[in-house]
Amino acid sequence: MDLTTPIESLPLVGPAYTKKLSKLNIKTFEDLLYHFPFRYVDYSLISPIGRIQAGEIVSIQGKII
């Protein structure tokens, strides 16, 4: 395997996943290796529902009765 190996020939990468990666312009192993996320959302911090502001991206926890 080298950096020019097509992404679909990697183990556990099937046609559906290959299609998703191609939307990110990832076509080779090198593309995958040098793909860095452009954002990171931390879902581990849970906000109380009463403190949520409009437009915020938050994680909440509740109980449906």
ZAGUTI-418774 format. One record per residue (C-alpha): z, x, y. Coordinates in pm, 1 decimal. Layout:
BEGIN
+----------+----------+----------+
:        z :        x :        y :
+----------+----------+----------+
:        Z :        X :        Y :
...
+----------+----------+----------+
//
This chain:
BEGIN
+----------+----------+----------+
:        z :        x :        y :
+----------+----------+----------+
:      0.0 :      0.0 :      0.0 :
:    -83.6 :    126.1 :    346.1 :
:    -66.1 :    -22.5 :    695.9 :
:   -411.0 :   -180.0 :    667.5 :
:   -313.4 :   -383.4 :    360.4 :
:   -394.8 :   -752.3 :    419.5 :
:    -84.3 :   -967.0 :    453.7 :
:   -191.8 :  -1204.7 :    174.6 :
:   -175.5 :   -925.2 :    -82.2 :
:    197.0 :   -866.0 :    -20.0 :
:    436.4 :  -1005.4 :   -283.3 :
:    572.3 :  -1357.2 :   -216.2 :
:    321.8 :  -1423.3 :     64.8 :
:    116.9 :  -1725.3 :    -39.1 :
:   -164.9 :  -1912.6 :    134.8 :
:     66.5 :  -2140.1 :    336.4 :
:    271.8 :  -1849.6 :    470.3 :
:    -44.0 :  -1648.4 :    538.3 :
:   -171.8 :  -1935.5 :    753.7 :
:    153.5 :  -1944.3 :    954.9 :
:    143.8 :  -1566.9 :   1005.6 :
:   -219.6 :  -1577.5 :   1117.3 :
:   -118.7 :  -1814.0 :   1400.7 :
:    101.1 :  -1527.3 :   1523.1 :
:   -198.6 :  -1290.1 :   1488.2 :
:    -34.2 :  -1114.4 :   1191.6 :
:   -310.5 :  -1019.2 :    950.2 :
:   -207.0 :   -679.2 :    811.3 :
:    112.2 :   -510.6 :    698.0 :
:    106.0 :   -309.4 :   1022.0 :
:     91.1 :   -628.8 :   1229.3 :
:    395.5 :   -759.6 :   1042.3 :
:    583.0 :   -432.7 :   1079.2 :
:    530.4 :   -420.3 :   1454.7 :
:    592.3 :   -789.2 :   1522.3 :
:    905.7 :   -829.5 :   1732.0 :
:   1054.7 :  -1169.0 :   1821.2 :
:   1022.7 :  -1262.1 :   2188.3 :
:   1348.3 :  -1460.4 :   2195.6 :
:   1672.0 :  -1493.1 :   2007.8 :
:   1879.2 :  -1811.0 :   1996.2 :
:   2238.1 :  -1774.9 :   1875.7 :
:   2325.2 :  -2090.7 :   1682.8 :
:   2671.7 :  -1965.6 :   1580.6 :
:   2837.9 :  -2080.2 :   1905.1 :
:   2917.9 :  -2451.2 :   1882.8 :
:   2964.1 :  -2640.1 :   2212.5 :
:   3180.9 :  -2949.3 :   2255.3 :
:   2962.3 :  -3254.1 :   2321.4 :
:   3147.8 :  -3328.8 :   2646.7 :
:   3051.4 :  -2993.0 :   2799.0 :
:   2676.0 :  -3007.5 :   2736.3 :
:   2455.6 :  -2982.8 :   3046.3 :
:   2107.2 :  -3133.8 :   3073.3 :
:   1839.4 :  -2884.2 :   2968.5 :
:   2073.0 :  -2658.5 :   2767.4 :
:   1988.2 :  -2544.1 :   2416.6 :
:   2311.9 :  -2571.5 :   2220.5 :
:   2454.7 :  -2627.6 :   1876.5 :
:   2689.9 :  -2921.3 :   1836.9 :
:   2904.0 :  -3036.4 :   1551.1 :
:   3009.3 :  -3392.6 :   1490.1 :
:   3114.0 :  -3649.7 :   1236.1 :
:   2910.5 :  -3965.3 :   1176.5 :
:   3134.7 :  -4252.8 :   1080.3 :
+----------+----------+----------+
//
